[in-house]
């Protein structure tokens, strides 16, 4: 493991098939769906929550070809309104020493039809890229790409760029003004440099670690790592300084301010967690998981709304 704060949110099995819920964003009235609207790429963003999920372990026990994970639940827009439901299944197709390849398929069931997605995934990835491959009803002609970023075991933020006949506004639609293109590229370059710095840090020292049930001895090791050789805070601070130095974007200044504010709020939560780890304070460390996860969640949602997807939190 590298020095990502993700390992301190919850030990988790990544669920790459979340991307299958994207079609639920396309719900539009049937009388206008393809009634002469120009098919131009547009962007929608949603928050996906698992209501049910599980894993079927085929023989032999442990990770092996044929294992499956599945989930279903509601899809919410950024205001918390439910706009549809999703279901998916991902099947292990190759198991390697450090990664698992999956093949996933699923559908969204909506008021005016169904839409299907499928594609490959790596279980260990935090972000996944998929394709929309058709469906039924008003979704038959929809095509596009999806980026899904996992926020934990039961939530993902989803951004899709799609082409489909639709009314003037789609549920979950977020603006992507062309004027911000250069600004976003500069921001993502700053974030890429931070990721490079984080990737150069030494690996996490514990082979097995459950952040929700640590021992004091484990926390001493974790604290020494995150405040010593594996300290990611210099990279975090340099990234924040670089992003702040970019100034104000040509459009969506409020959205960019939300990115900066949410990123600024992450560091104090991280430092409180480090302090608990260094002190071997199990209750304080466990309590810190929610604070850190909440701060990172708010940052990820702000990044998705603004559109600098290369700046998702590590």
C-alpha positions in Angstrom: 0.0 0.0 0.0 1.1 3.5 -0.8 0.5 6.6 1.4 -3.1 7.1 0.5 -5.5 8.2 3.2 -8.0 5.7 1.7 -6.4 2.8 3.7 -7.4 4.6 6.8 -11.0 5.2 6.0 -12.1 1.5 6.0 -10.4 -1.7 4.8 -12.6 -2.5 1.8 -13.2 -4.5 -1.3 -13.4 -2.1 -4.2 -16.6 -2.4 -6.2 -15.8 -1.4 -9.7 -19.3 -2.2 -11.0 -20.7 1.0 -9.5 -20.5 2.5 -13.0 -23.6 0.5 -13.9 -25.8 2.9 -12.1 -25.0 5.8 -14.5 -27.9 5.2 -16.8 -30.4 6.2 -14.1 -29.3 9.8 -14.7 -30.9 9.8 -18.2 -34.5 9.9 -17.0 -36.4 12.3 -19.2 -40.0 12.7 -20.3 -40.8 10.3 -23.2 -42.5 12.9 -25.3 -39.2 15.0 -25.6 -36.4 12.5 -25.4 -35.5 12.4 -29.0 -37.7 15.1 -30.4 -35.2 17.0 -32.5 -32.7 18.0 -29.9 -29.1 18.4 -31.0 -27.0 15.4 -29.8 -24.2 17.2 -28.1 -22.0 15.8 -25.3 -23.3 16.8 -21.9 -22.2 16.0 -18.4 -24.2 14.6 -15.4 -23.0 13.9 -11.9 -24.6 11.7 -9.2 -24.0 10.2 -5.8 -24.6 6.4 -5.7 -25.5 4.5 -2.5 -25.6 0.8 -1.9 -28.8 -0.5 -0.3 -27.8 -4.1 -0.8 -24.5 -5.7 -1.6 -22.8 -9.1 -1.3 -20.1 -11.4 -2.5 -20.3 -15.0 -3.7 -17.1 -16.9 -3.1 -16.8 -19.8 -5.6 -14.4 -22.7 -4.9 -11.7 -22.6 -4.0 -12.1 -20.3 -1.0 -10.6 -16.9 -1.3 -10.0 -14.8 -4.5 -10.5 -17.1 -7.5 -11.9 -17.0 -11.0 -15.7 -17.2 -10.9 -16.1 -15.2 -7.7 -18.9 -12.6 -7.9 -19.9 -9.4 -6.2 -23.2 -7.7 -6.6 -25.1 -4.6 -5.4 -28.3 -2.6 -5.9 -29.7 0.6 -4.5 -30.9 4.1 -5.3 -29.2 6.8 -7.3 -29.3 10.4 -5.9 -28.6 13.7 -7.5 -26.5 16.2 -5.6 -29.6 17.5 -3.9 -30.4 14.1 -2.5 -33.4 13.4 -4.8 -33.7 9.7 -5.9 -33.8 9.5 -9.7 -33.6 5.7 -10.3 -32.3 2.4 -9.1 -29.4 0.3 -10.2 -28.1 -3.3 -10.0 -24.9 -5.0 -11.2 -22.8 -8.1 -11.0 -19.0 -8.3 -11.4 -17.3 -11.6 -12.0 -13.6 -12.4 -11.3 -12.0 -13.4 -14.6 -8.3 -13.4 -13.6 -6.6 -13.4 -10.3 -3.0 -12.3 -9.9 -0.7 -11.8 -7.0 -1.4 -8.0 -6.7 -4.6 -7.5 -8.7 -8.0 -9.0 -9.7 -9.5 -8.5 -13.1 -13.3 -8.3 -13.3 -16.0 -8.3 -16.0 -19.1 -6.4 -15.0 -22.6 -6.0 -16.4 -25.8 -4.4 -15.1 -28.7 -2.2 -15.8 -30.7 0.7 -14.5 -34.5 0.4 -14.3 -36.2 3.7 -14.9 -39.7 5.0 -15.5 -39.3 5.1 -19.3 -37.0 2.2 -20.0 -33.8 0.3 -19.1 -30.2 1.0 -19.9 -27.2 -1.4 -19.9 -23.6 -0.9 -19.2 -20.6 -3.3 -19.2 -16.9 -3.4 -19.1 -13.7 -4.6 -17.5 -12.3 -3.4 -14.1 -9.5 -3.8 -11.7 -10.8 -4.5 -8.1 -8.0 -2.4 -6.5 -8.8 0.7 -8.5 -10.5 3.7 -6.8 -11.7 5.0 -10.2 -13.2 3.1 -13.1 -14.0 4.0 -16.7 -17.0 2.4 -18.4 -19.1 2.6 -21.5 -22.9 3.0 -21.9 -23.9 0.3 -24.4 -27.6 0.9 -25.1 -30.9 -0.2 -23.6 -34.6 0.1 -24.2 -37.3 2.8 -24.4 -35.9 6.3 -24.6 -32.4 5.0 -23.7 -31.9 2.9 -26.8 -29.7 5.4 -28.6 -27.8 6.7 -25.6 -24.0 6.4 -25.8 -21.3 7.8 -23.6 -18.5 7.2 -21.1 -18.5 7.1 -17.3 -16.0 7.8 -14.6 -16.8 6.4 -11.2 -14.8 7.2 -8.1 -15.3 5.1 -5.0 -15.9 6.9 -1.7 -16.0 3.8 0.4 -17.7 0.4 0.5 -21.2 1.9 0.0 -20.9 5.1 -2.0 -19.4 6.4 -5.2 -19.5 9.7 -7.1 -20.2 9.3 -10.8 -19.6 11.7 -13.7 -20.7 10.8 -17.2 -20.2 12.5 -20.5 -23.0 11.3 -22.8 -24.7 12.0 -26.1 -28.4 11.5 -26.3 -31.5 13.4 -27.5 -32.9 15.1 -24.4 -34.7 18.2 -23.2 -32.9 21.4 -22.3 -31.9 20.1 -18.9 -31.3 16.6 -17.6 -31.4 15.5 -14.0 -27.9 15.7 -12.5 -26.6 17.9 -15.3 -23.6 20.0 -14.4 -22.0 22.8 -16.5 -18.8 22.3 -18.3 -18.0 25.7 -19.8 -15.4 25.6 -22.5 -13.7 28.7 -21.0 -12.5 26.6 -18.1 -10.6 24.0 -20.2 -7.1 25.5 -19.8 -7.7 26.2 -16.1 -8.8 22.6 -15.4 -5.8 21.3 -17.3 -3.5 23.4 -15.2 -5.2 22.3 -12.0 -5.0 18.6 -13.0 -1.2 19.1 -13.7 -0.8 20.3 -10.1 -2.7 17.3 -8.8 -0.7 14.9 -11.0 2.5 16.2 -9.5 1.1 15.5 -6.0 0.1 12.0 -7.0 3.7 11.4 -8.3 5.1 12.6 -4.9 2.7 10.3 -3.0 3.6 7.3 -5.2 7.3 7.8 -4.4 6.7 7.3 -0.6 7.5 4.0 0.9 4.8 1.3 1.2 2.4 1.1 4.1 4.2 -1.0 6.8 1.4 -3.3 7.8 0.2 -6.2 5.6 -3.1 -6.4 7.4 -4.8 -3.5 9.1 -8.4 -2.9 9.9 -8.7 0.8 10.7 -12.0 0.3 12.5 -10.5 -2.3 14.9 -6.9 -1.4 15.4 -4.7 -2.2 18.4 -2.6 0.4 20.2 0.6 -1.3 19.0 -0.6 -1.1 15.4 -1.5 2.6 15.7 2.0 3.4 17.0 3.4 1.9 13.7 0.8 3.7 11.6 1.4 7.0 13.3 5.2 6.7 12.9 4.7 5.9 9.2 2.3 8.8 8.4 4.3 11.3 10.4 7.7 9.9 9.2 8.9 8.2 6.1 5.3 7.9 4.6 4.2 11.4 5.5 1.9 12.6 2.7 1.2 16.0 4.2 4.1 17.9 2.4 2.5 16.7 -0.9 -0.9 17.7 0.3 0.3 21.2 1.3 2.2 21.7 -2.0 -0.9 20.6 -4.0 -3.2 23.0 -2.1 -0.7 25.9 -2.5 -0.4 25.2 -6.3 -4.2 25.0 -6.7 -4.7 28.2 -4.7 -2.1 30.0 -6.8 -4.1 29.3 -10.0 -6.5 32.1 -8.9 -10.1 32.3 -10.2 -11.3 30.3 -13.2 -13.0 32.1 -16.1 -16.3 30.5 -15.1 -17.8 28.7 -12.1 -15.8 30.6 -9.5 -18.1 29.4 -6.8 -17.5 25.8 -7.8 -13.7 26.3 -7.7 -14.0 28.0 -4.3 -15.8 24.9 -3.0 -12.9 22.7 -4.2 -10.4 24.9 -2.4 -12.4 25.1 0.8 -13.1 21.4 0.9 -9.4 20.6 0.2 -8.3 23.0 2.9 -10.6 21.2 5.4 -9.0 17.8 4.8 -5.6 18.5 6.3 -6.8 19.3 9.9 -8.9 16.1 9.9 -5.8 14.1 8.7 -3.6 15.7 11.3 -6.0 14.8 14.1 -6.0 11.2 12.9 -2.2 11.2 12.9 -2.1 12.5 16.4 -4.4 9.8 17.6 -2.3 7.1 15.9 1.0 8.4 17.3 -0.5 8.4 20.8 -2.0 4.9 20.4 -5.4 6.3 21.2 -7.8 3.7 19.7 -11.1 5.4 20.5 -9.9 8.8 19.1 -8.4 7.1 16.0 -11.7 5.2 15.3 -13.6 8.4 15.7 -11.3 10.1 13.3 -12.3 7.8 10.5 -15.7 9.4 10.1 -14.2 12.9 10.1 -11.5 12.1 7.5 -14.0 10.2 5.3 -16.5 13.1 5.5 -13.9 15.7 4.6 -12.7 13.6 1.6 -16.3 12.9 0.5 -17.0 16.6 0.4 -13.9 17.3 -1.5 -14.6 14.6 -4.1 -18.1 15.9 -4.7 -16.8 19.4 -5.1 -14.2 18.2 -7.6 -16.9 16.3 -9.5 -19.2 19.3 -9.8 -16.4 21.6 -11.0 -15.0 19.1 -13.4 -11.3 18.8 -12.5 -11.6 15.0 -12.2 -7.8 14.6 -12.2 -7.9 16.1 -8.7 -10.0 13.5 -6.9 -8.5 13.1 -3.4 -6.0 10.3 -2.9 
